[in-house]
Amino acid sequence: MITVGQYYTLAVSQVVETGYMLDARELGPVLLPKRNAPWPYKAGDEANVFLYLDSDDAPIATTDKPKACVGEFAYLQVVAATDVGAFLDWGLEKDVLVPFAEQHRPLEEGNSYLVYLYLDKIDGRITATSKIDKVLDDYKPHDYKKDQRVDLIIANSTDLGYKAIINHSHWGVLYKDDVFQRLSFGQSIEGYIKHTRPDGKIDLTLHSGQQARDKNSEAIINLLVTENGFVPLHDKSDPQLIIKSLGMSKGSFKKAIGNLYRQRLISIEDDGIRLIQEIEPSMPHHEEEITPTPVKEASNIPASKENVLHERIVTINKEPVELYKILKFEGLVGSGGEAKNMIADGLVLLNDKVELQKRKKIMSGDVIEMGGERIRLQLENKETSENDK
C-alpha cells in the first residue's frame, strides 16, 4: 500500500504544464512539479520520488530528500514556534509540525531536537513528536545478533555511557569504557551489537568484535615499535594510563595482549610488555586513529622467545591441581580472583594451547605459560625417586 512519508518508484502517466503526473495507485495521480524533477520525463518513464502533503494537504511528489521518512528519527531544527506548535526544517519545502501535545518540553526556535516522524491518525498528516520514550519500547521483541552492523542515533548520555536508537526501532547502550571518540547528541553513526542481555536490552559497540580486536592489537604493536620494543603497561596498570596511551579500555587491552602473546609477537613481563619480533608499524586507517602517547624509554628487543621465557620446575605433592591455584600459589598473580580473570582473558597457555577453564585439572608433566614464564609440574614422589637413582 502506498502512503505519504516514504520513497517509491512510480511511473509517469502524463506530462502536464506544471510537471509530471505519477501513478500512485491507491493515492491516485500525484504531481511531481517540474522544479523538483532532475530532468525531463516522458510518459512511461519511472521516477524515484518521496511522497508528502503540500500546503493544501494534497499528496505531492519530490525528488528532494528529506532528513527522515515516516517511522524514523532525526535531529531537526525549529524554524518557527507558533500558537499551534513548533515547525521543524526536515529538508523539504513544507516544514513538519510538532504539536504542543507532542513536545516533551517547549521547543524553542533556533534549537534542534531529536524527533520521531509519524502519520497523524486523524488527518493523515506527517507529524513529529519529541516524546521519544513513548515511541521506543525497551521490551519490544527483536532478533539482533552479536556483531550485527546497525545504524545508531545518539540520544543522550547517562552515568553508564550513551543511550542510542538502533535502526530507528530499539534502545541500546554504548558504555563509556568502550567509547574513545567524541559523540554528540543527535549524531548518526554506524555501530554493532555487542551483547543482548537476558532481559532483552541491548549493549552496543562502535566496532565489530573482530574489528576491535584487530584495531587494538595494531595499536599495541605500533606503540611498542615507537617505544623501541617495550611499554610499561600490564594487567595491573591504571586503566586511565591505558586509555591515555592506547585509546582502549583495560579489558580490551588485556584481551589484545593475550592475542598477541598467543601469536608469539610479544612477551608479558612483570613490569610491562615486550616485542619479540621485529615488525614495521602500520599506517593509521583514518584520521580518528589515536596517536599513541609515549610511556617510557625502553631497552633493546630480545632476539628470541628463549630470551624471554624462564622455565622452572614446580613440585606438587598431589594431582590433579586446579589451574588457577597453581597461578596463585606460585606468585604469578596476586589472588585467586586475578588468576581466574587472567585465564578467562586467554592469557594462560597449558601445554602450548590457550586454556580458558579456570578450574582445569593439572597433572604432573603439564606445562603452564604466562607472563614470560614457563612452569613445568612434577610430582614430589617422582622427583624424589629420580634423585635416588
Secondary structure, DSSP 4 states (H G I P E B T S, - for coil): ---TTSEEEEEEEEEETTEEEEE-GGG-EEEEEGGG-SS---TT-EEEEEEEE-TTS-EEEESS--S--TT-EEEEEEEEE-SSEEEEE-SSSS-EEEEGGG-SS---TT-EEEEEEEE-TTT--EEEE--GGGT--TT------TT-EEEEEEEEE-SSEEEEEETTTEEEEEEGGG--S---TT-EEEEEEEEE-TTS-EEEESS-HHHHHHHHHHHHHHHHHHTTTEE---TTS-HHHHHHHHSS-HHHHHHHHHHHHHTTSEEEETTEEEE-S--PPPPPSSTTPPPPPP-----PPPSSGGGT-EEEEEEESSS-EEHHHHHHHTTSSSSHHHHHHHHHTT--EETTEE---TT-EE-TT-EEEETTEEEEEEEHHHHHHHHH-
